[in-house]
Amino acid sequence: MHMNITADKTGAAHSATATAIDVRDLRKTFRGPHGATVTAVDGIDLTIGAGEVVAFLGPNGAGKTTTIDMILGLTTPASGTIRVFDRTPEQAAREGRVAAVMQSGGLLPDFTVEETVRIIAATFGATDEIQDVMGRADIAGIAGRKVSKCSGGEQQRLKFALALLPDPDLIVLDEPTAGMDVESRRAFWSTMRADAGQGRTVLFATHYLEEADDFADRIVMVAGGRVVADGTTAEIRAQASGRVVSAVLTAEEIERVRTAVPEITDIDIRGGRAFFASGDSDTVARYLFTATDAHDVEIAAQNLEDAFVALTHPSEDKEILR
Ligand SMILES: Nc1ncnc2c1ncn2[C@@H]1O[C@H](COP(=O)(O)OP(=O)(O)OP(=O)(O)O)[C@@H](O)[C@H]1O
């Protein structure tokens, strides 16, 4: 799998393609309550290269799970196309090139961890891999534990072990750490980091910015069924790299600052303060101090969290000056 030429389950050699996932103008609607139409995915375009580790980042209801289900071939799009390693999602899954770790469910509570791995290994003809994947997913120490007695984090690591069994080229994880405490989340990702991202393509959905930032090479932000930002983690950071100068001042003065300082890119008013976003915080601060009665002036770096909120909740909790 970590080579350019791999053998599929029939033993035939094939060249690894450079593109793992190619999604064009993907759309999906559901029938909601009272017959209303819910647009879950509203024209997503996405190309993921082989070997990329991509975070699909967005708030609840953004359309992440619906998109992932279509990439896995579990549901069909209303329109648009999906290619996975230049195949249909169903073909790619059948060939064992794709494995998934889903949010919940899928495990039988009465089996032990090792029994679960053995059963799935048998279906893939991968019984030689059992000890190896249990080690890689860090579940060897709980091999004899019943699934029903495993914590949420342990169950997710077990699912990760199962996903490794077919030695897939692509692993898709849908919010694999949902509901875990911070420590379990860290443990899960450190296991993932040690194993994935070594030539394998990884697509994971999350609404934790920190996870996307820590683990992904690239962040695709989705909101309302659309891609709202797409770039390397560094690029997304750069988008948010300006500074914000905030101060308490009157509405008339805010208007005056806006006109007088063209370097200002955005103004929000929250909690009685005005927040001036700009690539030149010195000029903004100088103007506030010298030409207005602004007080309690603060200068802060805009962080990724701010960028995320701004991109995914454009009107939430803030009043934009017009
Ligand atoms: N089977 C369904 N029937 C009706 N509406 C659905 C169905 N599945 C999803 N939706 C709706 O589609 C939208 C997108 O949901 P989706 O689960 O894809 O979002 P998400 O980004 O994965 O959110 P979460 O982080 O909560 O899992 C939501 O408004 C959701 O209520």
The ligand as an SDF file (V2000), in Angstrom:
LIG
                    3D

 31 33  0  0  0  0  0  0  0  0999 V2000
  -31.8850   10.6630    6.6760 N   0  0  0  0  0  0  0  0  0  0  0  0
  -32.1230   11.9650    6.7960 C   0  0  0  0  0  0  0  0  0  0  0  0
  -33.3730   12.4450    6.6910 N   0  0  0  0  0  0  0  0  0  0  0  0
  -33.6530   13.7610    6.7790 C   0  0  0  0  0  0  0  0  0  0  0  0
  -32.7090   14.7100    6.9850 N   0  0  0  0  0  0  0  0  0  0  0  0
  -31.4240   14.2980    7.1020 C   0  0  0  0  0  0  0  0  0  0  0  0
  -31.0710   12.9110    7.0160 C   0  0  0  0  0  0  0  0  0  0  0  0
  -29.7310   12.8200    7.1630 N   0  0  0  0  0  0  0  0  0  0  0  0
  -29.2730   14.0630    7.3520 C   0  0  0  0  0  0  0  0  0  0  0  0
  -30.2780   14.9580    7.2950 N   0  0  0  0  0  0  0  0  0  0  0  0
  -30.1650   16.4290    7.4180 C   0  0  0  0  0  0  0  0  0  0  0  0
  -29.1710   16.8550    6.5140 O   0  0  0  0  0  0  0  0  0  0  0  0
  -28.3590   17.8710    7.0910 C   0  0  0  0  0  0  0  0  0  0  0  0
  -26.9020   17.4340    7.0850 C   0  0  0  0  0  0  0  0  0  0  0  0
  -26.7220   16.3660    8.0000 O   0  0  0  0  0  0  0  0  0  0  0  0
  -25.3370   15.6060    8.2190 P   0  0  0  0  0  0  0  0  0  0  0  0
  -25.5900   14.5060    9.1950 O   0  0  0  0  0  0  0  0  0  0  0  0
  -24.7560   15.2320    6.9140 O   0  0  0  0  0  0  0  0  0  0  0  0
  -24.4490   16.7430    8.8860 O   0  0  0  0  0  0  0  0  0  0  0  0
  -23.0750   16.5960    9.6840 P   0  0  0  0  0  0  0  0  0  0  0  0
  -22.2140   17.6830    9.1940 O   0  0  0  0  0  0  0  0  0  0  0  0
  -22.5420   15.2090    9.5650 O   0  0  0  0  0  0  0  0  0  0  0  0
  -23.5270   16.8860   11.1500 O   0  0  0  0  0  0  0  0  0  0  0  0
  -23.0960   16.1430   12.5270 P   0  0  0  0  0  0  0  0  0  0  0  0
  -21.8180   16.7840   12.9040 O   0  0  0  0  0  0  0  0  0  0  0  0
  -24.2270   16.5270   13.4450 O   0  0  0  0  0  0  0  0  0  0  0  0
  -23.0130   14.6860   12.2630 O   0  0  0  0  0  0  0  0  0  0  0  0
  -28.9290   18.1220    8.4670 C   0  0  0  0  0  0  0  0  0  0  0  0
  -29.8170   19.1960    8.3680 O   0  0  0  0  0  0  0  0  0  0  0  0
  -29.6610   16.8420    8.7850 C   0  0  0  0  0  0  0  0  0  0  0  0
  -30.7290   17.0920    9.6720 O   0  0  0  0  0  0  0  0  0  0  0  0
  1  2  1  0
  2  3  1  0
  2  7  2  0
  3  4  2  0
  4  5  1  0
  5  6  2  0
  6  7  1  0
  6 10  1  0
  7  8  1  0
  8  9  2  0
  9 10  1  0
 10 11  1  0
 11 12  1  0
 11 30  1  0
 12 13  1  0
 13 14  1  0
 13 28  1  0
 14 15  1  0
 15 16  1  0
 16 17  2  0
 16 18  1  0
 16 19  1  0
 19 20  1  0
 20 21  2  0
 20 22  1  0
 20 23  1  0
 23 24  1  0
 24 25  2  0
 24 26  1  0
 24 27  1  0
 28 29  1  0
 28 30  1  0
 30 31  1  0
M  END
$$$$
